[in-house]
């Protein structure tokens, strides 16, 4: 098969958190976190996804986070703006605005809560793709959106100009294989711990949550596999696996990753309701996980 249509987004994309300070979006801290990602070599910055707490941002905040991200990146990496919605009209509005601001692509989550039929999914994503000129990444995450975009629907969407990628977060390697075997779409892993297994069947990278904490390590793993250094990729996979599972398994994303960033001094850790902080037991387990990985000194406390 010839080069996949979204292959320019291969590598490490990081779904960045949205930092808050006293209840407000902290633009200065956001820019600081983006600079940290750029220094690590992150391929693509993904603002206002689920990790960025998009469900609790106002429309103005959502647009401002995208704008600040694009302005801070200033062409040094790609920006894939999270502009999905369970309202097609709202997704169109956000995506057109992001394109106007200079986003390189759009991440379009499966419409959530209202549970479209497969035809509804198809019509929704097609409407977005036909309304803008930037590539669309279809984000399939049934665990959060309440419905799965079936492979047959993704195959239909692959015939739509502008749909270039799938962020595959079903946790099913078979789904990844089916998409890659029947379309020319680029697949990006939506689960940090499945990155290398998915790349082994043809995925080209990851939209990472753990990359907020250790972007250089995630990039090293992805790059090693892409270069054919399987031994190094496996070594990184096993090192990162414990961090991925033990951190992200503590609570709903982005609760644990924000807590981790707070412990290592890169975020306040502040969340917006209905997201709530880790409890004391969770913080103790997170502290141990970060310490075991080498991100905290032995004397670090969760208090």
C-alpha positions as CSV (number, residue, x, y, z in Angstrom):
1,X,0.0,0.0,0.0
2,X,1.3,3.5,-0.8
3,X,2.0,6.1,1.8
4,X,-0.9,6.6,4.2
5,X,-2.7,10.0,3.9
6,X,-2.0,11.1,7.5
7,X,1.6,9.9,7.7
8,X,2.9,13.4,8.3
9,X,1.5,13.1,11.8
10,X,3.5,10.0,12.6
11,X,5.4,10.0,15.8
12,X,4.5,11.5,19.2
13,X,1.5,13.6,19.6
14,X,0.7,14.7,23.1
15,X,-2.8,15.5,24.3
16,X,-1.8,18.3,26.7
17,X,-3.6,19.2,29.9
18,X,-5.2,22.6,30.3
19,X,-3.6,24.3,33.4
20,X,-5.8,26.2,35.8
21,X,-4.9,28.8,38.4
22,X,-7.6,29.8,40.9
23,X,-10.3,28.4,38.6
24,X,-9.1,30.2,35.4
25,X,-7.1,28.9,32.5
26,X,-3.5,29.8,33.1
27,X,-2.2,31.0,29.7
28,X,1.4,31.5,30.9
29,X,1.6,28.0,32.4
30,X,0.1,26.6,29.2
31,X,2.8,28.2,27.1
32,X,5.4,26.9,29.5
33,X,4.1,23.4,29.2
34,X,4.1,23.6,25.4
35,X,7.7,24.8,25.4
36,X,8.6,21.8,27.5
37,X,7.0,19.6,24.8
38,X,8.8,21.3,22.0
39,X,12.1,21.0,23.8
40,X,11.5,17.3,24.1
41,X,10.9,17.0,20.3
42,X,7.2,16.2,20.4
43,X,5.9,15.9,16.9
44,X,2.4,17.3,17.4
45,X,0.6,19.2,20.2
46,X,-3.1,18.3,20.8
47,X,-4.9,20.9,22.9
48,X,-8.4,20.6,24.3
49,X,-9.0,16.9,24.0
50,X,-10.4,14.9,26.9
51,X,-7.0,15.3,28.7
52,X,-7.4,19.1,28.2
53,X,-10.8,18.9,30.1
54,X,-12.6,20.2,27.1
55,X,-16.1,19.2,28.5
56,X,-15.7,21.9,31.3
57,X,-14.2,24.7,29.2
58,X,-16.4,27.5,28.0
59,X,-16.6,28.1,24.3
60,X,-14.4,31.2,24.7
61,X,-11.8,29.2,26.8
62,X,-11.8,26.4,24.3
63,X,-11.0,28.7,21.4
64,X,-8.4,30.6,23.5
65,X,-6.5,27.5,24.5
66,X,-6.3,26.5,20.8
67,X,-5.2,30.0,19.9
68,X,-2.5,30.2,22.6
69,X,-1.2,26.7,21.6
70,X,-0.9,27.7,17.9
71,X,0.8,31.0,18.7
72,X,3.2,29.4,21.1
73,X,4.1,26.5,18.8
74,X,4.7,29.0,16.0
75,X,5.3,26.4,13.4
76,X,7.8,24.4,15.4
77,X,5.6,21.4,15.6
78,X,2.1,20.4,14.3
79,X,-1.1,21.3,16.2
80,X,-4.0,19.0,16.0
81,X,-6.9,20.9,17.7
82,X,-9.5,19.0,19.6
83,X,-12.7,20.5,18.1
84,X,-15.1,17.6,18.3
85,X,-18.6,17.8,19.8
86,X,-21.8,15.8,20.1
87,X,-23.4,18.5,18.1
88,X,-22.3,18.6,14.5
89,X,-23.0,22.3,14.2
90,X,-20.8,23.0,17.2
91,X,-18.0,20.7,15.8
92,X,-18.2,22.7,12.6
93,X,-18.0,26.0,14.3
94,X,-15.0,25.0,16.5
95,X,-13.2,23.4,13.6
96,X,-13.6,26.3,11.2
97,X,-12.3,28.6,13.9
98,X,-9.3,26.3,14.6
99,X,-8.5,26.2,10.9
100,X,-8.7,30.0,10.7
101,X,-6.3,30.2,13.6
102,X,-3.8,28.0,11.8
103,X,-4.3,24.5,13.2
104,X,-2.7,21.7,11.1
105,X,-5.4,19.2,11.8
106,X,-8.5,18.5,13.9
107,X,-9.1,15.7,16.4
108,X,-12.8,14.8,16.1
109,X,-14.1,12.7,19.0
110,X,-17.0,10.4,18.4
111,X,-20.2,12.3,19.3
112,X,-20.9,11.3,22.9
113,X,-24.0,10.8,25.0
114,X,-26.5,11.1,22.2
115,X,-25.2,7.8,20.7
116,X,-25.6,8.3,16.9
117,X,-26.3,5.3,14.6
118,X,-23.4,4.3,12.3
119,X,-25.0,6.4,9.6
120,X,-25.1,9.3,12.0
121,X,-21.3,8.9,12.7
122,X,-20.7,8.8,9.0
123,X,-22.7,11.9,8.2
124,X,-21.2,13.8,11.2
125,X,-17.5,13.2,10.3
126,X,-18.2,13.7,6.6
127,X,-19.8,17.1,7.3
128,X,-16.8,18.2,9.2
129,X,-14.3,17.0,6.6
130,X,-16.2,18.7,3.8
131,X,-16.3,22.0,5.6
132,X,-12.6,22.5,6.2
133,X,-9.3,21.9,4.3
134,X,-7.3,20.6,7.2
135,X,-7.0,16.8,7.8
136,X,-9.5,15.2,10.2
137,X,-8.5,12.6,12.7
138,X,-11.5,10.4,13.8
139,X,-11.2,9.6,17.5
140,X,-12.9,6.3,18.4
141,X,-13.2,5.9,22.2
142,X,-16.3,4.0,23.0
143,X,-15.5,3.8,26.7
144,X,-16.1,7.5,27.0
145,X,-18.4,8.2,24.1
146,X,-20.9,5.4,24.8
147,X,-20.9,4.0,21.2
148,X,-18.3,2.4,18.9
149,X,-17.5,3.6,15.4
150,X,-17.6,0.2,13.6
151,X,-14.8,-0.7,11.3
152,X,-17.2,-0.7,8.4
153,X,-18.1,2.9,9.1
154,X,-14.4,3.9,9.2
155,X,-13.9,2.1,5.9
156,X,-16.7,4.3,4.5
157,X,-15.1,7.4,6.0
158,X,-11.8,6.5,4.4
159,X,-13.4,7.3,1.0
160,X,-14.1,10.9,2.2
161,X,-11.5,13.5,1.2
162,X,-10.0,15.2,4.2
163,X,-10.4,12.2,6.6
164,X,-6.8,11.2,7.1
165,X,-6.3,9.5,10.5
166,X,-7.9,7.5,13.2
167,X,-7.0,7.8,16.9
168,X,-7.8,4.2,17.9
169,X,-8.8,3.9,21.6
170,X,-11.0,0.8,21.6
171,X,-8.2,-1.3,23.2
172,X,-8.7,-3.8,20.4
173,X,-5.7,-4.7,18.3
174,X,-8.0,-6.4,15.8
175,X,-9.7,-3.1,15.2
176,X,-6.4,-1.4,14.4
177,X,-5.5,-4.3,12.1
178,X,-8.8,-4.2,10.3
179,X,-8.5,-0.4,9.6
180,X,-4.9,-0.7,8.4
181,X,-5.6,-3.7,6.3
182,X,-8.5,-2.1,4.4
183,X,-7.9,1.6,4.2
184,X,-5.0,4.1,3.6
185,X,-5.8,6.0,6.8
186,X,-3.0,6.6,9.3
187,X,-3.7,5.0,12.7
188,X,-2.5,6.6,15.9
189,X,-2.7,4.7,19.2
190,X,-5.1,6.2,21.7
191,X,-3.7,4.0,24.6
192,X,-0.2,4.7,25.8
193,X,0.4,1.1,26.9
194,X,-0.6,-0.3,23.4
195,X,1.6,1.9,21.3
196,X,4.2,-0.7,20.4
197,X,1.7,-3.5,19.8
198,X,-0.3,-1.2,17.5
199,X,2.8,0.0,15.7
200,X,3.7,-3.7,15.1
201,X,0.7,-4.0,12.8
202,X,1.2,-0.6,11.1
203,X,0.1,2.2,13.4
204,X,2.5,5.2,13.1
205,X,2.5,6.7,16.5
206,X,0.6,7.7,19.6
207,X,-1.7,10.5,20.9
208,X,-0.3,10.3,24.3
209,X,-1.4,11.2,27.8
210,X,1.7,10.0,29.6
211,X,3.7,12.3,27.2
212,X,2.6,15.2,29.5
213,X,5.0,13.7,32.1
214,X,7.8,12.0,30.0
215,X,7.6,13.2,26.4
216,X,11.2,12.5,25.7
217,X,10.9,8.8,26.8
218,X,7.7,8.3,24.8
219,X,9.3,9.8,21.7
220,X,12.4,7.6,22.2
221,X,10.1,4.5,22.2
222,X,8.2,5.5,19.1
223,X,11.3,6.6,17.3
224,X,13.2,3.4,18.1
225,X,10.4,1.3,16.6
226,X,10.1,3.5,13.6
227,X,13.8,3.1,12.9
228,X,13.6,-0.7,13.2
229,X,15.4,-0.9,16.6
230,X,13.0,-3.4,18.1
231,X,15.2,-4.2,21.1
232,X,15.3,-0.6,22.2
233,X,11.6,-0.1,21.5
234,X,10.8,-3.1,23.7
235,X,13.0,-1.9,26.4
236,X,11.3,1.5,26.4
237,X,7.9,-0.2,26.3
238,X,8.5,-2.3,29.4
239,X,10.0,0.7,31.3
240,X,7.0,2.9,30.4
241,X,4.4,0.2,30.8
242,X,4.4,0.4,34.6
243,X,4.1,4.2,34.5
244,X,1.2,4.0,31.9
245,X,-0.7,1.4,33.8
246,X,0.0,2.4,37.4
247,X,-0.5,6.1,36.9
248,X,-3.4,6.2,34.4
249,X,-5.2,3.3,36.1
250,X,-5.6,5.3,39.4
251,X,-8.6,7.4,38.2
252,X,-10.3,8.9,35.2
253,X,-8.0,10.8,32.9
254,X,-6.8,13.6,33.4
255,X,-7.0,13.3,37.2
256,X,-3.8,11.2,37.7
257,X,-1.7,12.9,35.0
258,X,-2.5,16.3,36.5
259,X,-1.7,15.0,40.0
260,X,1.6,13.7,38.6
261,X,2.5,17.0,37.0
262,X,1.7,18.7,40.3
263,X,4.0,16.4,42.2
264,X,6.9,17.0,39.8
265,X,6.3,20.8,39.7
266,X,4.9,21.3,36.2
267,X,1.3,22.0,37.0
268,X,-0.9,23.1,39.9
269,X,-2.8,19.9,39.6
270,X,-6.0,21.9,39.7
271,X,-9.1,20.3,38.1
272,X,-12.6,21.4,37.3
273,X,-15.7,19.7,38.7
274,X,-16.9,17.1,38.1
275,X,-13.2,16.0,38.1
276,X,-11.9,15.7,41.6
277,X,-8.4,15.2,43.0
278,X,-7.0,11.8,43.9
279,X,-7.6,10.6,47.4
280,X,-4.8,10.0,49.9
281,X,-4.3,6.4,48.9
282,X,-4.2,7.3,45.3
283,X,-1.6,10.0,45.9
284,X,0.5,7.5,47.8
285,X,0.4,5.0,45.0
286,X,1.1,7.7,42.4
287,X,4.1,9.0,44.4
288,X,5.5,5.4,44.6
289,X,5.0,5.0,40.8
290,X,6.8,8.3,40.1
291,X,9.6,7.4,42.5
292,X,10.0,4.0,41.0
293,X,10.3,5.5,37.6
294,X,12.9,8.0,38.8
295,X,10.8,11.1,38.6
296,X,10.8,11.8,42.3
297,X,13.4,11.6,44.9
298,X,13.0,9.0,47.6
299,X,12.1,11.6,50.2
300,X,9.3,13.0,48.1
301,X,6.0,13.0,49.8
302,X,2.5,12.8,48.5
303,X,1.3,15.3,51.1
